[in-house]
Amino acid sequence: MPEKTDAGTKVAVRSREKEREERSGAIRPWNPEDLQDVDRWFDEFGRRFERAWPFVGPWFAPRGARGRWMAELPGTRRPFADLVDSGDGYRVMVEVPGIPKEKLKVAVTDREATIQGEARTDVHEEREGYVRRERGYSRVSRTVVFPEPVLGAKAEASVTDGVLELRVPKKEPAKSATHRVAVK
């Protein structure tokens, strides 16, 4: 596959090759990328379900096609996330306001990144005539699936103004070689 400097051209070349491959009827191995559209449909269904019936809770709505139906516990918030293809890698930005970086857990495999975190607050105020005590707890959890394999061991993360930015380089694609075979 020709390497282009423009990420948009690279994607267009890949999609044309994939289209040609599908039309030719070539047998190809199963690819988890094939489930991305299904994942998006389930995520959209879950968002609409939560808006229509917020009293039921987010733990009841289905989450993705890969068995995440009840992966979230009550009180867990699913933060907004952006996935950006930067050419040589991916950038994932996840909103995590109020969660200190020490309480964030980031795990990256070659196909997905999982971001989890929690924050607790405890306010105790005593003045003449009253006592004020408030406790709070919030938890966030988000899994982002990458379109291509990545190098999870080389991932870097930073938090700025309540936004976690995760930078993960892509794996180099394996080069396939064609070999001539003599027919006997």
C-alpha positions, -999 to +999 in steps of 0.1 A: +000+000+000+016+034-009+024+056+021+011+091+018+019+120+040-016+132+041-037+111+066-069+117+046-053+103+014-040+073+033-075+065+046-090+069+011-064+046-004-071+020+023-108+022+018-105+018-020-082-013-015-107-027+010-136-021-015-116-039-043-109-068-020-146-071-010-157-070-047-131-097-057-146-121-031-111-127-016-112-145+017-097-123+045-092-129+082-118-115+106-109-080+117-123-064+149-126-031+129-156-047+113-175-042+145-169-004+148-202+005+131-220-018+154-202-003+184-213+032+173-249+020+169-250+005+204-234+037+219-260+059+202-288+036+214-274+038+249-273+076+248-308+079+236-320+053+261-304+073+290-321+105+277-355+089+274-354+071+307-329+088+330-345+073+362-335+037+351-298+047+352-269+043+328-260+008+339-291-006+323-284+007+288-263-014+264-227-004+259-210-015+227-210-047+207-182-064+226-200-075+257-200-042+277-237-044+284-234-040+321-198-030+325-207+003+342-218+004+378-243+029+392-226+063+397-201+058+370-201+085+344-191+080+308-171+111+299-169+126+264-139+115+244-123+125+211-101+102+190-079+120+165-057+103+139-025+124+138-008+104+110+018+085+130-004+078+160-036+086+178-045+113+203-074+106+227-088+135+247-112+126+276-129+150+299-121+143+336-129+175+355-123+174+392-103+141+392-067+145+403-041+128+381-031+105+409-066+090+409-066+083+371-058+048+357-050+045+321-045+011+304-036+007+268-036-026+247-027-029+211-064-023+202-080-001+229-074+023+257-094+023+290-095+054+312-108+052+347-108+076+376-126+086+408-128+116+431-141+120+466-150+152+484-157+156+521-167+191+534-171+196+571-178+231+583-189+241+619-200+276+628-221+290+656-256+277+651-250+251+624-229+222+611-225+216+574-213+182+562-213+172+525-198+141+509-194+135+472-182+107+450-178+105+413-163+078+390-156+080+353-148+051+329-143+051+292-129+026+267-118+039+232-112+013+204-085+022+180-091+017+142-056+002+138-031-016+161-010+007+183+021+005+205+006+006+240+040+004+257+049+038+242+018+056+252+021+090+270-006+108+290-010+142+305-038+162+322-044+199+316-075+218+327-096+187+334-088+170+301-067+139+298-047+137+266-033+103+257-009+100+228-003+065+213+019+057+183+006+033+156+022+000+149+041-003+116+020-024+092+035-058+084+049-059+049+035-087+029+057-103+002+045-123-028+065-155-035+064-175-067+056-212-062+067-237-088+039-260-099+051-296-103 
